Amino acid sequence: MLSKQEQLRKKILYKFVENNSISKRKIATELNTTIRTVQRVIKRYVDTGTVQRKSESGRKRKFVDRNLELKVLKSLQKNPNPSIRDLARNHGTTKSTVQKIKQRHSIKSYKKVKVPKRDLRQHTTAKSRANKLYKRITSKNFRIMMDDETYCKLDFKSLPGQHYFSGKDKISVKDEFKLIKPKNIKQKLLKYAKPATSIDNFKNEWKKKTRMITDQAVQDLKGGVKRKLRKFWMDLE
């Protein structure tokens, strides 16, 4: 059975062969099609002697493996965090195949958002302390001491780099898959410019540095600063 396009091409050819002086506009009007279509069909017949389309160049399209497609979709529904490379490796296919499956089902990749790991009580406390800290910083009788330290992060979630999740939209994905909640006080390994030769020397250097910072802080805080304002908050919580 011929398709609608093949039937239309044969009708155009029949009209043209029956009366080659007929205008292309009239053929298009009678067959309810465009003039461009009539011109293309007639030109193909004159050049090649047929109205059939040539086979397309390039690699032929393969049939979609429905079982593989269902497996990939189930994996993304269960855990939307794996990347295209991981999905392709887990299901024994190529990255382009996984990408086509995602595009066919309108599944996109979104960046994860880092948020503090706090509960409702900690959020309330953080806002209250941030307000108090702002008022004290803007007052004249308050000074800030900052210790600039060099360290290596031990928590992989806090390392730089983008993390992604997949889904049709951001709202339909659970928070556990689209948010990163690192620890408030992250584990870290301190580094000093002058390493100690032994554990005892390291302890002495650490005590000396701590004592020096404390003495300097006391001297800075003597200039009319109230004693009750001397606080050190590692975190707003």
N, C-alpha and C positions, 0 to 999 in steps of 0.2 A: 504493500500500500504506500502510495506516494505521500510525502508530507505536503503541507500547505505551500511551502516555498517552492518545492519542485513542481507542484501543479500550476502555480503562478508563472513560473519560468516557461513552462510548456505552452500556456495560454498566450503569453507575450510572443513566443516564437511562432505560434500558429497565426496570430494576427499579422506579424511582420512578413512571413512567407506568403500568406494569402494575398497581401497587398503591401509591397515594399515601399510604395509611395505615401502610405498613411503616415501622418505625423505622430511623433512619440507622445506628444501631449494628448492626442485623441485616444491613443492606446491606454495611457495612464488613466484617463477619465473613464473609459469604458470598463476597465478592470479594477477601478477604485484603488490605485496605488500611486506611487510617486514617479515623476519623470526620471529622476536619477536611477531608480530601479530598472525602468525600461531601457534607458541608455546603457546601463551596465550589462544587462542580459543580451541585448543586441550586439554590443561590442564583443562580448565573449564568444558569441556564436560566429561572428564574422572572422575573428582572429583564430579561434581554435576549432570551429565546426561543431561545437557542442555547447549546451547550456549548463552542463554539470560542473560543479565546483571542483577545483583541484584539491588534492590532499594537502593539508597544512604542513608547513615545514617545522622542523624541530621534533623534540621527543613527544611521543604520543602520551596522552593522559591515561593514567592507570586507574583501575577501579578502586574505590575506597574500601579498605578493609574495615567493615562495620564492627567486627569483634575488637580490633585494635582501637578503634575510635571510642567504643563504649568503655574499654579499660582505661584509656587516658582520661575520659570525662569523669569516671568514678574516682580515679586517683586525685584529680583536681577538686572534686567535691569533698572528698575525705580530708585532704590536706592541700590547700592552695599555695603552700610555700615553695615546693620544689621548682627549680628552674627548668627551662626547656631542655637543657643538656641532661639534667638528672632524669627527667621523664623519658627522654629518648633512650638513655642507658638502661633504665629499669624495664622498659617495654621492648627493648631490642629493635629499635627503629631509628630513623634519622631525625635531626632537629627540624628540618624543613617540614617533615610530615606532621610533627607535633604542632609546629607553628600554623600549618594549614588547618588542622583540627580546631585550634583555638580561634582562628579567624572565622571559620565556618560557623561556629557557635557564639560569635561575638564576645569571646573571652579576652580580656585585656590584662596587662600587667601594671600594677601600681606600686609605688614606693611605700615602704613601711614608715611609720611615724614613731619617733622616740618620745615616750612620755614617762614622767616620774612614777616609780612604783609606790603609790600612796593609796591609802584607803580614805574614806570620807572624813574620819577624825583628823588624819594627817593633813588633808587638804585644808581643813578649817584652821588648824594650828599654823600651817605654813602662811596662809593669808594674814593671820593675826600678827605673827612675828615679822613678816615682811613689812607690814604697816608700822609696827613699832620701830623696826630698824630704819625705815625711811625717815621717820620723825626724828630719831636720834642723830642720823647722819646729817640732816639739814640743820640741826641745832649747832650752836657755836661751841658748846662744851662737850664735844664728842670727837674722838679721833679713831682712825682705823689703822690697824697694823696688819700687813700682809706678808706672809712668808712665801717667797717664790721658790718652789722646789721643782726638781726634775725627777720624773718617775716614769715607769713603764706600767701600762695597764695590764692587769691579769684577767679581767673579765672580757671574754671575746665579744660579748654583746655591745661593749662600750668602744670597741675598736672602730676606726674610721672605715667607711665603705657602705655602699647602698644595699639594702635588703628589699626584696620584692615579694608580692603575693599576686595571685591570679583570681579573676572573678569578672562577672558581667558588669558589676558596679561595686563601689566601695561599701555601700550600705548593707548589701546582702551577706557580706563576709563577717564572721565573728571577730570580736576584738582580739582574741588570743592569736589570730593569724595575721592581723594587719597592724598590730602595735608591738613595739619593743619596750620592755620594762626592765631596764637594768637596775642593779642595786643602787640605793641612795648613796651610800659610802662605799665606793668601789675598792676592791682589793688592788693594791699597787705595790710595786717594788721601787723603793727610793734609790736614786743614784746620786753620788757626790763626785765632785770634780777631783778630789784627792782621796783615793781609796786607802783604807787602812791595811797595814801589813799583817795584822792579826786581829782576833776578836777583841782582845783587851784594848788595843789601840783604837779600834772602831768604837767601843763603848766610851772611851775617854773623849774621842773627838765628838761623838754625839752629845755627851753631857756638856762639853765645852760650848758647842754651838747652841744648845738649848739654853744654857745659862746666859750666854751673850745676848740672845734674842730676848730673854725674859728681863734682863737688866736694862736693855735699851727700851723695852716697852714700859717699864716702870718709870724711867726717866721721862719718856714722852708723855706719860699719863699724869705727871705731877703738876702740870701747868693748869691748875684750876678745874681739872676734870673730877667729877664725883666718883667715889669709890664704887658705888652700886652700878655704875655704867660700864665697869670693866668686865666685859663678857667676850667669850670666844665661841662662836657658833660654827661648827663644821657643816651643819645643815640647818635649814630653816625649820626642820621638824624637831 
